[in-house]
């Protein structure tokens, strides 16, 4: 006696492949969704780490090259400058601050969703107003001396405009830099 109808005992290989394929698509979508949600925070941290690295590099550059550097912050950008002494060492009227256009310390624009805040010795600096003063006479807000020391203790905060997230860079006059994530 032959059995003409076969009893189904499990799944076919094709059915298993379809299920695995659907699970893979769903996992990829979940990963992308989580990546986009955490993207702003990652980008914010990356900008804070970039600025921290540049501050350390600028202090080393000031020491090695025996030159004074400055840092100027605007609401959406920052730049480093160098103090250029004019050709006549006795005449200080031709001395001026010049923005560095070098590759690493070149001016940097933040992504549109971030903004900078500055506190010097515990006092908030109005970066909008400070930016308008540059039109009259360019002068950095912060100084890095040729010894590698900073002029003042300061805190630079990089904040997300859309979300209540920020990172703070605290810098002491001795050059000690601390990066921390602010808690809402």
Secondary structure as UniProt FT lines:
FT   HELIX           13..65
FT   STRAND          69..73
FT   STRAND          77..84
FT   HELIX           92..94
FT   STRAND          96..99
FT   TURN            103..105
FT   STRAND          108..109
FT   TURN            112..113
FT   STRAND          114..120
FT   TURN            121..122
FT   STRAND          123..125
FT   HELIX           127..133
FT   TURN            134..136
FT   STRAND          142..144
FT   TURN            146..147
FT   STRAND          154..160
FT   STRAND          166..171
FT   TURN            173..174
FT   STRAND          177..182
//
